[in-house]
Amino acid sequence: MALFLGIDVGTSGCRAVVIDQHGAQVATHHVTMATPNQKNDQRSQNAVVWWQAVCRLLKELGSVITMNKISAIAVDGTSSTLLITDENGIPLHDGLMYNDARSHKEAEQITAIAPAESGAHGASSALAKLLWLQKQGVAEHARHALHQADWIMGHLSGQFGISDENNCLKLGYDVINRCWPEWFEQLGVDRSLLPKVTVPGTTIGTIQNEIANQLGLSSQTRIISGTTDSIAAFLASGASKVGDAVTSLGSTLALKVLSDKPVFAAEFGVYSHRLGDRWLVGGASNCGGTTLLHFFNAKQMATMTPQLDPNKPTGLDYYPLPSIGERFPVNDPELTPKVTPRPADDHRYFQGLLEGIAAVEQQGYRLLAELGAPYPTKVLTMGRGAGNPAWQVIRQNKLGIPVEMSKKTGTALGPAMLALNSKPDTTH
C-alpha cells in the first residue's frame, strides 16, 4: 500500500503526517528544535537546524512505519522565511524568519514602486529581506533565494532553486499573471537568484539516492512542491466552500477565508493565494501562542483552562503581541504590546490574554469582509490552541458564528494531501 508523507517545518518543531492512498491517517510524529535567535526586530535561525530536525523526524518515523512504502513527500514551511545559498544549496547566512522586520528601508523602496496588490509589501516580506541581503555582501557566491520549504525540498531532491506559488507570493511573484513582475528591475532585484515557480503539488523529481539510503526511503520516492504553513493548515482542515474560514492558532494567529475573488490590501497586510480556481484571502498577526508562553507554560495553561469563565468577559483590553511590531490586521512595525495592567489573579490574566487574541481575530475577519472577502459562515480552528474549549467559546462569542475545532488538526496533513494529489511538472 502506497503512503504519502507531509512535513511541516515550523519555528520550534517539525511535524510529520503519513496518509494512505485513501487519505486516511496512518502515522504522525513530532520533534522539537531550537527556537530562532531574537534581537530587537531581528529574528534568525541557522538553517542547518531545520534539516537536522527533518532527518531526526524521519529516522524516528521509521520505527513506526515502513519508510520504503512512502510514494511521495511534500513540505510546508513558515511563510516569508528566506535564505540565500550557493549553487549547492549551502546557506550563506542564517535564515531570516517570517517575522524578521529589519528591512524597513527596503520595504519603503518596495512601497514606492510595487502595485498595491503585490504580496511583497512590508518589512517582513521575503522581497524586503532579499533586497536587504543583497546589500550585505552575500551576493558574490549567491545562486538561490529560497524559502524554508524550498530548501528542505532541495535537500531531498538535490534540486535547489525551485519553489511554489504560495511561498513566492511575499517574494513579489505575480499570482494573477503567474510571472515575476517587470517592476523588479526598478528595485535592482537580482533575478538570477529567483526560484522557478511551480503550482503547489507538482512533482519536481525523485529523492536523492544518498538521502533515500540514509532514511530508509525508496529511491523512487517523488518529491512534491509544497506550500506555506497557513495554506497547509487550510488544506488540512477540509474547508471547501466559499465563506469557510480557517484560523491557525499556533505561534502566531493566521486567518484565511475561501473567496471566489482575490483581495489585496498591502496597507493592512492582506493578500490572496491561489487555491485551484478560487482564492484564499487572509493575513497573519504576530499575536498567538508565543505571547502566551511569555507568561505561562503549557502545563499552567492546561491547568487553568477548566477554571476559566468564557461567558463572563474580564474587561481587560489587551493586544497581546510578543514584541513590538504587527502585520495584520494593523500593519504597524512600531505597534507596542498591550498586556497590562496585570491582575493579581493568574486565571483572569490568562483569560484576558485569550480574549485579546480573539479580539484581534474578530478585527481581522471584519477587515477582510470590508475589503471584499466574504465574512465567514463558520471558522475551523487548527494549531495547538485549537483544543482549548474555553478559548473556543470566547472566540465564538466574539465572532458571532460557529467556531469548530477541525477534526484534522495537524498542519502536516496539508502537504501530505498535496503529495497524495500531486500533479505532473507544471512550471512558470
Phi, psi and omega in degrees: 000126181288143178239157183226130189248131172246136180239128177249114179259116182253211181260334182232003181192172182224132186235152178228143171229133177245129178236161177265186186291349177260001180087003179283139182286129182256322183200155173222157175202158183212138172229151178267162174212164182301142179283158181297156174285146183224131175208114183054239181264015181258134177226119183218161181208139175293119185298335179301330177301321180296312183293320178298321179294319178297316179297317179296319179302312185286326176296317180288328177297331180296343177276352183252322182230168174274107190295330183285001174270353180288121184271326184207151181228134172229156187230139167243156179214176182294135184291132175078005170287128190230146183218138172251133183232169171277188185294339180265008179082010179280124183297141178260002179189172174291150177293136175272119190285167184307327183255016173289126186233034181285343191270054184294314182295319179295323178296323178295321178297318179296316181302324183288341187240319187288144175295157184300330184280357179290144176274007187266004181286151175103149183293339180266002180292154179295327180292318177299321178295318180298315179298320179296316181293325178298334181274353187265005178084015179268357189283344186302316180251010185288140178228329184225135167257116189231149173270171183304311180294324180299317185293318177295317178300322178296320177299319182290319186264340187081005180245101176269156180096019177236137179222199180220164184299325182290312180295327186279353181305312183277358171270001176102002181299136179275100184283344177286309182264356177056061178199164170281134189284156179291332182292352174303327183300323182291339180265350182076028178294131177282099185296338180295341181273344188288138180284160168286134188255130179243162169288132178308134182096011180272135174289123181252351179158194177246164184293148176297140181303318181298317180290320179301314180295320182295323187253004178076022180267158175290144177292349179265002179299124181276144176255129189245138177296142189255221186199188176270168182296319183289324176292321177300319179298319179296313179301321182290333186290333185088001177299136187216348184255148174303129184100344173291136181231154177230127173254126176260114180258080178246222176300327176234179182249113181243131181244139177216134174231138182280127186229155176271002176213152179283153175227130177231132176206086185300329182293345177245005182071030182255135182210169182230139175251146171291139172218091186065234178261013177239185185226144171257114181259132180183189179200171183226126177268156175280349176294156176151205185298330179300320178296313182301321182287350173290334188246330183219145174273171186300321180295317178299316181295321179295324180289321184282332188305313181296343183264001179282158178238083188295339179271003177235090183301148181283335185083000178283127187256081185259153166235091195278072174280149177284338180197180181295136175114135179217151183251321187198142002280356172252121180261090186213105181294349180255003181295129183264148178297145174239096183229019177229160002286151179263120178290160180293330182279114180299324181297317180293321179294315179300314179296322178298321178294318178297319178296323179296316179293322177297324178294323177294319177300314178300314179299322180295312181292325176296319179297315179301320179293320179297330182274353175123354176277159177289143171288138186303141171272335172200157179238124171264143186245132177241168175096175185298327181283354184295332185272006180272106186293325179294318179296324179298319179293316178303314183290320179296320177296323180290315188278333180073021179220164178299134176239121183235148171279128178300138178293339179243096191264356183274118179303325181297345175295330179302303177295332176298320178291325174298319179296318180297319184258026188299150185249164174292169183301121176221100183248162181227000000 
